[in-house]
């Protein structure tokens, strides 16, 4: 798996306007408008316990990648615990860096 490639792809997706983060991810999961969820490895247990069951319930793939700081830097923002990818091609490309 190539973490740097995945983080770079997140940056491209952000510049294309195909990224959401934070609390908005919960609503987008429930509406099935997100194709991939990325959780920071250092996200709180509370965050993971909220997001992972939702992803499983709505059959949204998810990954744990880097730290909150890594995720924030990759999208040009402050540290982020959760990022959602809104475009299938970006989601597939990021997923393929892992599997």
C-alpha positions as CSV (number, residue, x, y, z in Angstrom):
1,X,0.0,0.0,0.0
2,X,1.2,3.5,-0.9
3,X,0.1,6.0,1.7
4,X,1.8,9.0,-0.1
5,X,0.0,8.2,-3.3
6,X,-3.3,7.9,-1.5
7,X,-2.7,11.3,0.2
8,X,-1.8,12.9,-3.1
9,X,-5.0,11.6,-4.6
10,X,-6.9,13.1,-1.8
11,X,-5.3,16.5,-2.6
12,X,-6.4,16.2,-6.3
13,X,-9.9,15.3,-5.2
14,X,-10.0,18.3,-2.9
15,X,-8.9,20.6,-5.7
16,X,-11.7,19.1,-7.8
17,X,-14.2,19.8,-5.1
18,X,-14.9,16.1,-4.5
19,X,-14.1,15.9,-0.7
20,X,-16.1,16.5,2.4
21,X,-14.8,16.2,6.0
22,X,-15.9,16.2,9.6
23,X,-19.5,15.9,10.7
24,X,-20.8,16.3,7.1
25,X,-19.6,12.8,6.4
26,X,-22.3,11.3,8.6
27,X,-25.1,12.9,6.6
28,X,-23.5,12.0,3.2
29,X,-23.1,8.3,4.3
30,X,-26.8,8.1,5.2
31,X,-27.7,9.7,1.8
32,X,-25.3,7.3,0.0
33,X,-23.6,10.3,-1.6
34,X,-20.1,9.3,-0.6
35,X,-18.0,6.5,-2.3
36,X,-15.2,6.1,0.2
37,X,-14.6,7.2,3.8
38,X,-11.1,7.7,5.1
39,X,-10.5,7.7,8.8
40,X,-7.3,9.0,10.5
41,X,-5.5,6.2,12.4
42,X,-5.5,8.5,15.4
43,X,-9.2,9.4,15.2
44,X,-10.9,9.1,18.6
45,X,-12.6,5.9,19.5
46,X,-15.9,7.8,19.6
47,X,-15.4,8.9,16.0
48,X,-14.5,5.4,14.8
49,X,-17.5,3.9,16.7
50,X,-19.8,6.4,15.0
51,X,-18.5,6.2,11.4
52,X,-17.5,2.5,11.0
53,X,-20.9,1.1,11.8
54,X,-22.6,3.6,9.5
55,X,-20.2,2.6,6.7
56,X,-21.0,-1.0,7.2
57,X,-24.8,-0.4,7.4
58,X,-24.8,1.6,4.2
59,X,-22.1,-0.5,2.5
60,X,-19.7,2.4,2.1
61,X,-16.0,1.2,1.9
62,X,-13.7,2.8,4.5
63,X,-9.9,2.9,5.1
64,X,-7.7,4.1,8.0
65,X,-4.9,6.2,6.6
66,X,-2.3,8.4,8.3
67,X,-2.8,10.8,11.1
68,X,-5.3,13.6,11.4
69,X,-2.5,16.0,10.6
70,X,-1.6,14.0,7.4
71,X,-5.2,14.0,6.2
72,X,-5.6,17.8,6.9
73,X,-2.3,18.6,5.1
74,X,-3.3,16.4,2.1
75,X,-6.4,18.5,1.5
76,X,-4.9,21.9,2.5
77,X,-6.9,22.2,5.7
78,X,-6.5,21.9,9.5
79,X,-6.3,18.3,11.0
80,X,-9.2,16.1,10.0
81,X,-10.3,12.8,11.5
82,X,-12.8,11.8,8.7
83,X,-12.8,12.5,5.0
84,X,-15.4,11.5,2.5
85,X,-14.7,11.1,-1.3
86,X,-17.7,12.2,-3.4
87,X,-16.5,10.9,-6.8
88,X,-16.3,7.3,-7.7
89,X,-13.1,7.5,-9.9
90,X,-11.2,9.2,-7.1
91,X,-12.5,6.7,-4.6
92,X,-11.5,3.8,-6.8
93,X,-8.0,5.2,-7.4
94,X,-7.5,5.7,-3.6
95,X,-8.8,2.2,-2.8
96,X,-6.5,0.6,-5.4
97,X,-3.5,2.0,-3.7
98,X,-4.3,-0.3,-0.8
99,X,-5.7,-3.4,-2.5
